[in-house]
Amino acid sequence: MNGDSINRLVILALALTVLGDFLALLAELLNQRYTNNASKEAEIKLQDELNQIHGELAALKARFDQSLPPGG
């Protein structure tokens, strides 16, 4: 494997990790909304974390897209 392929695999692995975190937080947020066990403060904190992870995922996707060769 050349360096570009390894870089793309690393970026993809990071993106999948962030996506997993995003989905886990989304599931936790939805669970807390439906069970009404979380306070409003906890919900806001989870929403902030979710927004942060969403931003990280977008940045990783942009890096991945930039690492692709033209037309690929």
The 8 nearest C-alpha neighbors of each residue, nearest first, counted from 0:
[[1, 4, 5, 2, 3, 6, 8, 7],
 [0, 2, 4, 3, 5, 6, 7, 8],
 [1, 3, 5, 4, 6, 0, 7, 8],
 [4, 2, 6, 5, 1, 7, 66, 0],
 [5, 3, 7, 6, 2, 1, 0, 8],
 [4, 6, 8, 2, 3, 7, 9, 1],
 [7, 5, 3, 9, 4, 8, 2, 10],
 [6, 8, 10, 4, 5, 9, 11, 3],
 [9, 7, 11, 5, 6, 10, 12, 4],
 [8, 10, 12, 6, 11, 7, 5, 13],
 [11, 9, 13, 7, 12, 8, 63, 14],
 [10, 12, 8, 14, 9, 13, 7, 15],
 [13, 11, 9, 15, 14, 10, 8, 16],
 [14, 12, 16, 10, 11, 15, 17, 9],
 [13, 15, 11, 17, 16, 12, 59, 56],
 [14, 16, 18, 12, 13, 17, 19, 11],
 [17, 15, 13, 19, 18, 14, 12, 20],
 [16, 18, 20, 14, 19, 15, 56, 21],
 [19, 17, 21, 15, 16, 20, 14, 22],
 [18, 20, 16, 22, 17, 21, 15, 23],
 [21, 19, 17, 23, 18, 22, 24, 16],
 [20, 22, 18, 24, 19, 23, 52, 17],
 [21, 23, 25, 19, 24, 20, 26, 18],
 [24, 22, 20, 26, 25, 21, 19, 27],
 [25, 23, 27, 21, 26, 22, 28, 20],
 [24, 26, 22, 28, 27, 23, 21, 29],
 [25, 27, 23, 29, 24, 28, 30, 22],
 [28, 26, 24, 30, 25, 29, 31, 23],
 [29, 27, 25, 31, 26, 30, 24, 32],
 [30, 28, 32, 26, 31, 27, 25, 33],
 [31, 29, 27, 33, 28, 32, 26, 34],
 [30, 32, 28, 34, 29, 33, 37, 35],
 [33, 31, 29, 35, 30, 34, 28, 37],
 [32, 34, 30, 31, 35, 29, 36, 28],
 [33, 35, 31, 36, 32, 30, 37, 29],
 [36, 34, 32, 33, 37, 31, 38, 30],
 [37, 35, 34, 31, 38, 32, 33, 30],
 [38, 36, 35, 31, 41, 42, 39, 32],
 [37, 39, 41, 40, 42, 36, 35, 43],
 [38, 40, 42, 41, 43, 37, 44, 35],
 [41, 39, 43, 38, 42, 44, 37, 45],
 [42, 40, 44, 38, 43, 39, 37, 45],
 [41, 43, 39, 45, 40, 44, 46, 38],
 [42, 44, 46, 40, 41, 45, 47, 39],
 [45, 43, 41, 47, 42, 46, 40, 48],
 [46, 44, 48, 42, 47, 43, 49, 41],
 [45, 47, 49, 43, 44, 48, 42, 50],
 [48, 46, 50, 44, 49, 45, 43, 51],
 [49, 47, 51, 45, 50, 46, 52, 44],
 [48, 50, 46, 52, 47, 51, 45, 53],
 [49, 51, 53, 47, 48, 52, 46, 54],
 [52, 50, 48, 54, 53, 49, 47, 55],
 [53, 51, 55, 49, 54, 50, 21, 56],
 [52, 54, 50, 56, 51, 55, 49, 57],
 [55, 53, 57, 51, 52, 56, 50, 58],
 [56, 54, 52, 58, 57, 53, 59, 51],
 [55, 57, 53, 59, 54, 58, 14, 17],
 [56, 58, 60, 54, 55, 59, 61, 53],
 [59, 57, 55, 61, 56, 60, 54, 62],
 [58, 60, 62, 56, 61, 57, 14, 63],
 [61, 59, 63, 57, 62, 58, 64, 56],
 [60, 62, 64, 58, 59, 63, 65, 57],
 [63, 61, 59, 65, 60, 64, 66, 58],
 [64, 62, 60, 66, 65, 61, 10, 59],
 [63, 65, 61, 66, 62, 67, 60, 59],
 [64, 66, 62, 63, 67, 61, 68, 60],
 [67, 65, 63, 64, 62, 68, 7, 3],
 [68, 66, 65, 64, 71, 69, 63, 7],
 [67, 69, 71, 70, 66, 65, 64, 3],
 [70, 68, 71, 67, 65, 66, 64, 63],
 [69, 71, 68, 67, 64, 65, 66, 63],
 [70, 68, 69, 67, 64, 66, 65, 63]]
